[in-house]
Amino acid sequence: MKLFLCIAYCILLGGCGKNVDPERSSTDLFNDGWLFVRSDSQPASIRPDKMEKVILPHTPRLEPLTVNNQWQGICYYAKKFMLPEALKGKLLFIRFDGAMNVADVWLNGKHLLTHTGGYLPFTVPLNSALETEAENTLLVRLDNRDNKITGPKPLRLLDFCTYGGLYRNVWLISKDSLYITDPVSRKEGGIFVHASALSEEKADLHIRTNIANFFTGNKRADIEYEIHDPSGRIVSSYREMLSIRSKEDTTLNVVCQLKRPVLWSPESPSLYTLNINVRQRNRLMDSEKVRFGIRDLKITSEGLWLNGKKRFLRGVNRHQEYPYIGYALSDEAQYRDVRKIKEAGFDYVRLSHYPQSPAFLEACDEMGVLVLDAILGWQYFGDSLFIEHALHSARELIRRDRNHPSLLAWELSINETPMPSTFTKAVNQIAREEFPYPDCYTAGWIRNAYSIYIEARQHRHDLYPSQPLLVSEYGDWEYYAQNAGFHQNNWKDLLPEERSSRQPRFSGEKRLLQQARNIQEAHNDNLKTPAFADGYWAMFDYNRGYADDIEYSGIMDITRIPKFSYYFFRSQRTTPDVLFIASYWQPGESQQVRVFGNCEEVELYVDDLLVERRKPDTDIFSSQLTHPPFTFNVSCKKPGTVKAVGFRKGKVVSEHKVTTAGKLTHLKLVVDESGIAPARNDVVFVYALICDKQGSLVHSASDSIIFHIEGAQLCSPAFLQAEAGIATALIRTGNMPGHIRISAEAKGMPQADKEIIIE
């Protein structure tokens, strides 16, 4: 291997696109036209003509809203395809982004591969069994039963669900015989981009590329690099020749210098693009594109510095499930989740407790959300085969995600599980091998075993470690009840619902305020520690394997509707302006008014009469907050309107009002786009809001609502009970453009209609 400095050779690539053959290599979605069946039969007994047609991503069974008996077993996927003329003579591969949990793959009856582990990608070469002139049959057997090698512990004891199926994208990859290798399956495979020596004037860009020669003879390759800045302008390019032996691969290391780099940060998530072309005698053999960001990250026991500025990261934990479909989210749905996390006021997310979708990380890159990236693991540590699998997963995780600028650290730890030092030393060594740069940080819950010590608040020690500290989880446990704090023996005769942070959205104003207060107390306490970040548990409500109810600690419910606590976190960010009255303003229910805002002062009006103008709270649970709430001791005596007006430097900057809901009169249908319109092969929430004649949501309504869908699949039941005035349907769009018509009806109200156009 050689190290080339291209600083002196960086030129603009004029005319480099000559003689480009766009069919020389391709990576195409392979999600359509699959067949599916749940069966424990042997592969030879599976008949494609008896299987149902499905589109990926797919879940083996639509689950109920509350999952207390998640499906586990064996299922099969099959796909028949003819090889297009343009792909004949190519090297063909199938890449599975995720297949739960043990996968066996056959092509035309030949067994090609067994892969263990449901959260990381694997690539299968096809040529050894490929038919070029006849129809091919691809068969995949999946087993998502409890597995001691992969863990975690059995589903009946597990704090989350693992679902099943081909629940992420599948890709058909064609390569010519001189190609850029797969990043996960090969040592030094693929492309690795990393920036160092950053300043306002320059940045050194390290580019490592692994290229394989599948020809029968030695070949010379012409490697072209082209770097585009965030505006799309070409800012650097380079060309290098190298020789590769037959049936071998070669790694090429290049260091380029970029002038005046545009840095990536949560406030400005600027992304560069690297294009690499592989030519052989001016013929384009392969081409790959990588998006990356340039940022300087430093973490010590004194805190975190990003691009030279010290900062605290306010974060949240996320499980990747949706109701009904489990893990089988579309890329657009992954994007919408990141959008919600960002809009809630977070700049950091912990991916608990497993590797999550590539699309989710790409959205974090785009929107500026830092990521704690984890291998699978929770409260279970197995034998030597388990250890081997966990170590291998650590390598695969880093290889998959190393180019993401949103990457904060690698959580190469089995959460809440004793681990031997031999394991922690081995996994840290893997991290240094796979990511050999100073800003490679590992994280784990064993003290002094990783770069960063992650500690849930419920496990907090009296003494802080002399290493970087991150509060991995907080707020879920019942910290604050009757001023008890950690003194939980003072709860006396409180019922669980009277002290818990686990509050369903339909639990009412008092309980939702209780959740927000618990969260405020815990977050305020975290800010007293040396921690450089904290992560609330959790962003969304979710299902658990061992429980007969949903885990309700989310600041949004499982259908992504906000609770009051969502607005508390929004108010902790200085921009944009936030003002929210955490009340339904109901007589006999609303005993005081709490306002979440990031302004300096708030005026409160009841029926247009000024009650009080006040500054933020100064109690013991507000001492460390960026923007404490505003609490007004006024109760609702009769139906009416309460209005808050926010001021900064004496000027009005925000306003919010709440009117007592009247009698329900009609339904309103709302489609959750969250920044990205419904697309093909998408999953989308449709909300039926029960409103009064003024259009206000009737939060007390729990009416039965019937949904009718034309042009899409209804994943949720057609008959739904409203929760806190909203019934949520989940639809899956097809793979063709068209119109989707949705209607909802309820007793005593006219039918509501909505149309979605899929481009």
C-alpha positions, 0 to 999 in steps of 0.5 A: 500500500502506498500513501499519496499526497494529492495536495500538489495535484488537486485540479478541477475535473474538466471533461472527466465524464467522457466515455462513461458507461452508466451500466457498468455498475449499479446498486438498485432497490430490490424491494418489489415482487417478493413472495412470503409465507410463515412456515416451519417446513423444509426449504424444498417443500416451499412452493412460491405459488402458495406464497402471498405477494409482498413488498419490502420492507415487510413484517411477518405478521401485523401485530396489535397496538399493544404487543403481548405475544409478538410472533416468533418462528420461521418464515420464508421470502422468495423472489423470481427474476430474469437477468437483464441483458445489461447485467449478463457477465457482471458480478452480482450480489444481494445486500440485505440491510437487515433480516431478523434474525438467522438468515439462510439464502438459496439461489436456484436450490443452491445454499449460498450463505447463513447469516446470524444477527438481525440488525446489520447488513450482509452481502451474498455473491450470486454468480455461483448459482446464477442462471443467465438465460432462465428464471432465477429463484431466490429463497430466504429462510428467516428464524427470529426465535430466541437465540443464545448466540445473538442475544439479548435474553428471551423475549418473554423477559425482554424490555423491547420487541425484536419483531422479524422479517426482511424489515429493511431494504434489499439491494441488487448490486452489479459490479464489473470485474474491477470494483470497489469492495463491500465495506462490511464483509471485507477487511479495509473494504469499501471507502473510508473518509476522515478529516483531520488537522482542521482549522478555518483555513484547511482540513486534511482529508484521508480517503481509503479505498479498497479495490478488487480485481476479479479478472484472470490477469493483473490489471492497471486501474485509474482511480479518480476522486472528485469532492463536492462541497455542500453547495455542489461545487467541485472543490478538489479532484485527484487521479492515481494509477495502481496495479492490482493482481488477479483475484486480489484486492488493493487498498489505496490511501490518499490525503487531500487538503481542502481549503476553508472547509465548511464544518458540520454541526447540529446547527449547520449540518453541512455535507460534502460528497465524494465521488470515486470512479474506477477506470480501466483503459478509460472504460468506467468499471465502477463508481461509488458516492459517499456523503461525509461531513467535516467536524472536529470532535474532542471528548475528555473528563472535562466535557465535549468540544465540537469544532473548538466550542464546548457544548452540552448535548441534550438527547433522547433514546429511541427504539425503532419500532412502529405500531402494527408493523414492528421494525418494517419502517420505510426510509421516509418514516425513518426520516420523519422520526429524526425530524421529530427528534430534532424539532423536540429540541434534541441534538443527540440520540442514543440508538438503544439497544441495537444498530438501527437503519442506515436511512435513520443515520443518513437523516441524522447527518442531514438534520444535525443529530449526533448519534451514540451507535450501539451493538445489540445487547441488554441484560444478557451475556452468553458463552464463547459463541456469543462473545465471538458474535458480539465482537464481529458485530462491533467490526461490522457496525463500525465499517457500516457507519464510519463515514457518518459525521453524526457519529458521536461514539460507539457503544460497544457494550452489552447494556446493564450487563456485567462483562469480563475485562477480556471482552471490553479490552478486545472490543476496544481494540477492534474499535481502534483497528477499524477507526484508527483516529484520535476521535474514535470514542467507545462507550459502555456502562462499565467504569474505566473500561471504555473511552466514555462511561455511560450511566443511567440515572437510576444507577448513579454512584455518589462519586463521579468517574475521572473519565468522560461521563454521559447520562445514558437514560433518565426520567423513566423511573419514578424520581419525583413524587411528593418532593421525594426525589431519590427518597422513594420511601417517602412515597407512602401510599401513592399508587404507581400512576401517581408517581410514574413518568410512564404516562399514556397520552390519554391519562389526562392533564394532571398525569401529563404534567406529572410526567413533565415535572418528573422529567424536569427534575431529572434533567435539571439534576443531570446538569449538576453532574460533570456529564457532557450529555444526557439522554431521556428515556424515551422519545416514543412509547414502545412495546415490550416482550415481557409486558402486557401494556405499552411502555408509556415513558415517551414524550410522544406516544407510539403513533408519534403524537406529542405529550406535554413533556415534548414541549418542555424539551422544545423550550430548552432550545433558544431558537426558534421561539417556543411558547406552549400552555400545558393545559386543556383548560377544563373546569375542575381539572386545570388547577394551575397553568404551566407554560413552557417557553424560551422567552424572558417573561410571560403574560397570562390572560384568562378570557382577555383579562391579564392575570400576571406577568412573570419571569421563569420559575426559580424552584429547586427543579429549575436551577440549572435549566436553560429555560425554566417553565413559567407557573401561574397559580390560576385555575379554570373555574368555567369554560373559556380561553387562557392565553400566554404572551412571551416577551424578550427584551420587552418585545412580544416574540411568541403567543399561544392560547388554549380554549376549553373544548366544547361538544364534539361536532366533526372529524378532521383528518391529518396526514403526518408528513413531518417534512417529507410527503408520502412516497411509494412503498411508504408507511404513513400515520393518518390522524382522525381528530375529534373536534368541536365547532371551533375546530379545537381538539376534544381531548376527553373524546374516546369515540369509536372511529371507522377508517376506509382506505382506497389505493393503499393497505390499512395496517392498523385495524379499520375500527379504532378507539380514539385516545385523548380525542385522536384515532390513528390509522397506519397505511402502507402505500404501494409501489406505483403512483396514484391517489389514496382516498381515506375516509373516517366516520363516527357516530353522530358526526359527518364523514371526513375525507382526505386524499393523498397523491403519490408521485 
